[in-house]
Amino acid sequence: MITRRRWLAGAALAGLYAGAPRALAAQDGTLPWRNWSGGLVAHPAGRVAPATEDELVAWLKANAGPVRAVGAGHSFSPLVPTDGHLLILDKLSGLLAHDPDGLRATFGAGTRLGDIGPALAALGQGPLILPDIDRQTLAGAISTATHGTGLTLHSLSGNVRSLRLATAAGELLDLTPEDAELFPAACVSLGALGVLTRIELQNRTAYRLRARNWAQRTEEVLEVFEASAERHRHFEMFPLTHSDYALVLAIDETDDPIDNPPQSPEEAAAFAQAMASWLAVPPGERRPLVNGLAEQIEPTEVVDESYRILSNVRNDRFNEMEYAVPREAGAACLREILDTIARERIDVVFPLEYRYVRGDDLWLSMDEGGDRAAISVHRSAAFDYRPLFDAVEPIFWKYGGRPHWGKVHSLGYRELAALYPRFGDFCALRRELDPRGRFLNDHLRRLFLAEGTA
Ligand SMILES: Cc1cc2nc3c(=O)[nH]c(=O)nc-3n(C[C@H](O)[C@H](O)[C@H](O)COP(=O)(O)OP(=O)(O)OC[C@H]3O[C@@H](n4cnc5c(N)ncnc54)[C@H](O)[C@@H]3O)c2cc1C
């Protein structure tokens, strides 16, 4: 029997396979590429998906044109769009090798982060850190210094122990920390130095985590944030806009049995429904409504394997701006952003995110040189993000922020050179490894070429 729902599903599929691809195809026959949020579109001349490193090297040697490696397309900044070729590394994925004594494992560059946890668990290992979601590829994630939360925890790039890079000329370079002029550049390189094919990660023994969520007044959380971040393995908050409250998340190790029942569809939809109802009220009148809901939120606790706790699912599409400010400037910067959103009555209901990341010494890591507070603002993909991001970005600059490479920002060569001590060295290395600039697109030219340089 065909129910109404099955009919609708069938009709949608028919549309996908019949009309949609034709409608999507550009006039020259190429299929467009879109990022996760849908805000970025490109019309690449072609797509290449090598099945082996040899195939990749042969293709790089045989073709001289522009090319951009793509991971899972989860960046909000235009790192990937190209009218040259898109290089898809999905076939270079999976566990390749492991070191049981050193608790390390090597994965193909195209491995999704979500496949790493189960593969490590089978070896008795666990990931040191994961970001909020795990759909990204390993190469894509380290290329932008993707991070999680924790004062003792580096970004994923900080946990790389070795990697292999295919250069523009098709040469394979095996890099370790001993390669002092290449390794710290290659660990966060935005696909500008070459194509990563395999990455070795430092892990630890497998472990379980307990996550506790609750709502609390933002000012109360900020007052004890330092102590809380030191006490918990992970501690972060999601301040609600036009409100006095934040959602708080603390995660710690535990040996307790797994207790992580699946959310009911009603629970999963509750927050999105609340945000939709807030949107119906003008921003200046929203505070009592949001505060009222926050006061009703019951604390929750779940226990599960580390990789199932560290990453979540984000069903609602959005665009995001994130800057990493020096840790000691974080609270003041966050307060100024929340005040600005309230004072200017900016119509945003998505919570912010506030978390600490441990400092490292990778040339283009946002956390290079010391611990940072990462602060994110989000705008639903259905709305223009500019009014929010334009109001907030100068506040990040005022507090010495560095933009997340994978998220929306407006900085170029001159500003970035002032933010990163080794920026000039990175640009020189890029020129040396890719003298013809085949790995550049318009966005990367803006980042890495001095104004006026062809
Ligand atoms: C819902 C959502 C949640 C997110 N949560 C977090 C978070 O918690 N923390 C955080 O820090 N970030 C977060 N991000 C940002 C995201 O992790 C980064 O933008 C990441 O770079 C995306 O990885 P990707 O695999 O999609 O790569 P893409 O976006 O496809 O590419 C990113 C960069 O990697 C390069 N690249 C990809 N593969 C290769 C390769 N094989 N060799 C060389 N270069 C390559 C690309 O050229 C590009 O420059 C989030 C993004 C979304 C959409």
The ligand as an SDF file (V2000), in Angstrom:
LIG
                    3D

 53 58  0  0  0  0  0  0  0  0999 V2000
   28.3030   21.7850   11.3910 C   0  0  0  0  0  0  0  0  0  0  0  0
   29.7690   22.1450   11.4950 C   0  0  0  0  0  0  0  0  0  0  0  0
   30.4110   22.0180   12.7240 C   0  0  0  0  0  0  0  0  0  0  0  0
   31.7650   22.3710   12.8370 C   0  0  0  0  0  0  0  0  0  0  0  0
   32.3730   22.2430   14.0630 N   0  0  0  0  0  0  0  0  0  0  0  0
   33.6630   22.6220   14.2120 C   0  0  0  0  0  0  0  0  0  0  0  0
   34.3120   22.5200   15.4730 C   0  0  0  0  0  0  0  0  0  0  0  0
   33.7430   22.0530   16.4620 O   0  0  0  0  0  0  0  0  0  0  0  0
   35.5970   22.9570   15.5700 N   0  0  0  0  0  0  0  0  0  0  0  0
   36.2590   23.4940   14.5060 C   0  0  0  0  0  0  0  0  0  0  0  0
   37.4150   23.8960   14.6710 O   0  0  0  0  0  0  0  0  0  0  0  0
   35.6810   23.5660   13.2800 N   0  0  0  0  0  0  0  0  0  0  0  0
   34.4130   23.1380   13.1130 C   0  0  0  0  0  0  0  0  0  0  0  0
   33.8210   23.2120   11.8690 N   0  0  0  0  0  0  0  0  0  0  0  0
   34.6350   23.6570   10.7250 C   0  0  0  0  0  0  0  0  0  0  0  0
   35.2440   22.4590    9.9760 C   0  0  0  0  0  0  0  0  0  0  0  0
   35.7590   21.5020   10.8840 O   0  0  0  0  0  0  0  0  0  0  0  0
   36.3990   22.9280    9.0830 C   0  0  0  0  0  0  0  0  0  0  0  0
   35.9740   23.9210    8.2000 O   0  0  0  0  0  0  0  0  0  0  0  0
   37.0520   21.7620    8.3190 C   0  0  0  0  0  0  0  0  0  0  0  0
   38.1650   22.2560    7.6340 O   0  0  0  0  0  0  0  0  0  0  0  0
   36.0970   21.0850    7.3440 C   0  0  0  0  0  0  0  0  0  0  0  0
   36.6470   19.8570    6.9260 O   0  0  0  0  0  0  0  0  0  0  0  0
   36.2210   19.2000    5.5310 P   0  0  0  0  0  0  0  0  0  0  0  0
   36.6890   17.7900    5.5190 O   0  0  0  0  0  0  0  0  0  0  0  0
   34.8030   19.4490    5.2640 O   0  0  0  0  0  0  0  0  0  0  0  0
   37.1530   20.0190    4.5190 O   0  0  0  0  0  0  0  0  0  0  0  0
   36.7510   21.0730    3.3890 P   0  0  0  0  0  0  0  0  0  0  0  0
   35.9030   22.1130    3.9900 O   0  0  0  0  0  0  0  0  0  0  0  0
   36.2620   20.3660    2.1980 O   0  0  0  0  0  0  0  0  0  0  0  0
   38.2050   21.6790    3.1020 O   0  0  0  0  0  0  0  0  0  0  0  0
   38.8760   22.4170    4.0880 C   0  0  0  0  0  0  0  0  0  0  0  0
   40.3020   22.6940    3.6480 C   0  0  0  0  0  0  0  0  0  0  0  0
   41.0320   21.4790    3.6440 O   0  0  0  0  0  0  0  0  0  0  0  0
   41.7010   21.3290    2.4020 C   0  0  0  0  0  0  0  0  0  0  0  0
   41.8400   19.9020    2.1380 N   0  0  0  0  0  0  0  0  0  0  0  0
   40.8760   18.9590    2.1680 C   0  0  0  0  0  0  0  0  0  0  0  0
   41.4190   17.7580    1.8770 N   0  0  0  0  0  0  0  0  0  0  0  0
   42.7410   17.9650    1.6490 C   0  0  0  0  0  0  0  0  0  0  0  0
   43.8360   17.1240    1.2990 C   0  0  0  0  0  0  0  0  0  0  0  0
   43.6950   15.8060    1.1270 N   0  0  0  0  0  0  0  0  0  0  0  0
   45.0550   17.6920    1.1500 N   0  0  0  0  0  0  0  0  0  0  0  0
   45.2350   19.0220    1.3320 C   0  0  0  0  0  0  0  0  0  0  0  0
   44.2390   19.8540    1.6620 N   0  0  0  0  0  0  0  0  0  0  0  0
   43.0110   19.3260    1.8230 C   0  0  0  0  0  0  0  0  0  0  0  0
   40.8150   22.0520    1.4120 C   0  0  0  0  0  0  0  0  0  0  0  0
   41.5240   22.3960    0.2360 O   0  0  0  0  0  0  0  0  0  0  0  0
   40.4170   23.2600    2.2290 C   0  0  0  0  0  0  0  0  0  0  0  0
   41.4260   24.2260    2.1930 O   0  0  0  0  0  0  0  0  0  0  0  0
   32.4880   22.8490   11.7060 C   0  0  0  0  0  0  0  0  0  0  0  0
   31.8390   22.9540   10.4690 C   0  0  0  0  0  0  0  0  0  0  0  0
   30.4910   22.5960   10.3590 C   0  0  0  0  0  0  0  0  0  0  0  0
   29.8050   22.7160    9.0210 C   0  0  0  0  0  0  0  0  0  0  0  0
  1  2  1  0
  2  3  1  0
  2 52  2  0
  3  4  2  0
  4  5  1  0
  4 50  1  0
  5  6  2  0
  6  7  1  0
  6 13  1  0
  7  8  2  0
  7  9  1  0
  9 10  1  0
 10 11  2  0
 10 12  1  0
 12 13  2  0
 13 14  1  0
 14 15  1  0
 14 50  1  0
 15 16  1  0
 16 17  1  0
 16 18  1  0
 18 19  1  0
 18 20  1  0
 20 21  1  0
 20 22  1  0
 22 23  1  0
 23 24  1  0
 24 25  2  0
 24 26  1  0
 24 27  1  0
 27 28  1  0
 28 29  2  0
 28 30  1  0
 28 31  1  0
 31 32  1  0
 32 33  1  0
 33 34  1  0
 33 48  1  0
 34 35  1  0
 35 36  1  0
 35 46  1  0
 36 37  1  0
 36 45  1  0
 37 38  2  0
 38 39  1  0
 39 40  1  0
 39 45  2  0
 40 41  1  0
 40 42  2  0
 42 43  1  0
 43 44  2  0
 44 45  1  0
 46 47  1  0
 46 48  1  0
 48 49  1  0
 50 51  2  0
 51 52  1  0
 52 53  1  0
M  END
$$$$
